[in-house]
Amino acid sequence: MPSPAQTDAVPPGPVRYAREGRIGVITVDHPPVNAIGHGVRSGLVTALETGLADGGADALLLVCAGRTFLAGADIREFGKPFPPPTLPDVVACFDAATKPVIAAIHGTALGGGLEVALACHVRVALRSAKLGLPEVKLGLLPGAGGTQRLPRLIGPAKALDLMLAGDPVGAEEALALGLVDAVEDDASPLEAGLRAAGRLLDGGRVPQPVSARIDRIAGSDPALFAARRADLAKRQPHLFSPHRIVDAVEAAATLAFADGTARERDLFLACLESPQRAGLIHAFFAERQVAKVPGLPPGTPTRDIRRVGVVGAGTMGSGIAMSFANSGIPAVLVDSTQEGLDRGLAAIRRNYESSVRKGRLSATQMEERMASIHPTLSYADLADADLVVEAAFESMEIKQTVFRRLDGICKPGAILATNTSTLDVDAIAAATGRPQDVLGMHFFSPANVMRLLEVVRGAKTSDSVLATAMALARRIGKVGVAVGVCDGFVGNRILHQRGLEAMALVEEGASPEQVDRVLTGFGFPLGHFSMTDLAGIDVGWRIREERRKAGDPEAQATDWLDILAERGRHGQKTLAGVYRYEPGSRSPIADPAVAAVIEEDRRRRGIMPRPVSNEEIRDRCLYVMVNEAAKILEEGIAARAVDIDAIWLHGYGFPSWRGGLLFWADREGLGRIAAAVQRYHRDIGGPRWSPSALLLQCVAEKRPIAC
Ligand code: CAA
């Protein structure tokens, strides 16, 4: 079908108007995602007015060029003044249109984009399209009538489900919900839209504007809102905007449309002002910014990765193999013993079976994924892998032996990656004759679930190898962050400092439960000691043993955690660690036996316990992290503050509504943090409290550390 000829009436811009027979076509063309910035908003109003005034147009069609329908308001504009027309103004114009308006949706209709479509008379979607109101993920609510129109279209309960989760639904589900009127198989939204418009003009009934419908909201049960509020208070006690969404939908169900819309506006503005909105939007852009590695020019050639190898079928290796299988990349999984291989494969199968039981995966998909993992005892099967990830035991000797072997077997140009979390990637690379092809790919446990991937660039890693690993991270749904070589890289290095401080606080008089309560109160999903139990106390104990042997001044003394490890209290897996656990439960229960071990340890060291305030715990646990993060920046191990923010957001559950560690630090006040660091350096001492020069410099220059 030819594209419609453009009229002279509308000046060139991101929105154009043209006529196709009896249909006036409004096309938004604003790459990359047709975000509704000011130009698009005023273009939409002008094009709509042009179409309404065009005597030859009996109906109007809204379509988008490029890869997607309108993907929402332009997020970059939030926090700045909105020059008119605002999005609610645009939506009101569509709602009041005197000719039928059809929206033809392809790609993703999200947020304000879907709100514009909701103000059209008819919505038709391509089968591949996705529709959603993800504002909650940005600390907002749908502020252009979405909270008022969606319940009128699909009922308040389903509307709340969609808006509180923020996840998009596919076109089929949207049709079943009543969110769209038709689903089309056409490749082109223009064709689908013109066809729908034709049907409407050929005698179809023009539906009422959504704003005028009341059948789905009449007689809404007030108990629905009370139940949602109670659920949110339990599941998301920290978050601001979900509660406002419930308020807005309740307004839709109880007030006239105009009054409900006014209430929505007030609630939207309250969300917009909330610091959570700023934090969540920082987190949104951080995820995208880390993909652009400073010094790695866009367009750096990448290598083709069609088949990978994973060495080691333990917990990490199995999870890594699953990450590839889940993205359609076949993986050869090598282990040194049949028993290890069987155990790994059984764990993978159990994991997939649980997904099938939960309805997240079909039995066929499970079998396809299992079949794409090829178990073997023979390294020779790695000969044609394009990339191999080594996930063997954390020992330099073992890793160097594995890499020597891989170097001899793998084809030229194959990338060799180590999943080490603490060892020197350059020393591992030196065991091969191809250090330019070696780097670290540090997955986080469980590797098939956690989104973070630290991509560790060695001294000799080539640009193309780094670019390939970053692209691969994205392909397998991870957030890849490029980091340099040091002990613990970025994430674990900061975690280690927090761990030392949490231990010091308990020695001085806090209980592990108190420390954990303060951290979960801050917004972490797990406290430090619950996390230790989850990871396994024996794991940390082994690392501490290594550090003690290496003469680390902060790891010399045996502490109460070592005593627990030596007594077989290894954490959740043994139902006893810092806490105790009932069989089959992950809920930590404070254990007087542990309190006694701590007490005994204090006595042995001659420490007189004192009451420690929650504020002191919060400040010491968080400020020590900020100080270490600043040192990491100083040393160039992370190139930008945003890299550290993304690592803690995606690998350690730093609360996304706080934006990220360093974004939060700026809001907390660098001056306050630096003063406290200097005070703790004097009073507590130890390398972890030696103030970062960068932190002090930012304070002296009165500039933020993040942005
Ligand atoms: N505003 C501004 N920029 C946006 C944007 C938006 N709404 N959505 C995406 N972008 C930018 C990204 O930052 C990225 O920019 P760079 O290339 O410079 O990094 C570029 O567009 C491409 O984005 P992705 O890399 O994410 O591309 P993708 O194809 O993987 O995903 C997408 C596309 C599904 C649309 C995804 O970008 C997305 O989910 N965007 C956010 C959508 C959203 O939240 N919309 C609601 C906005 S709030 C709203 O509308 C409020 C209201 O009611 C008033």
Boltz pocket constraint, residues with backbone or C-beta under 6 A from the ligand:
constraints:
  - pocket:
      binder: B
      contacts: [[A, 32], [A, 33], [A, 35], [A, 36], [A, 68], [A, 71], [A, 72], [A, 73], [A, 74], [A, 75], [A, 76], [A, 87], [A, 108], [A, 110], [A, 111], [A, 112], [A, 113], [A, 115], [A, 134], [A, 135], [A, 138], [A, 140], [A, 141], [A, 142], [A, 143], [A, 144], [A, 285], [A, 288], [A, 289]]
      max_distance: 6.0
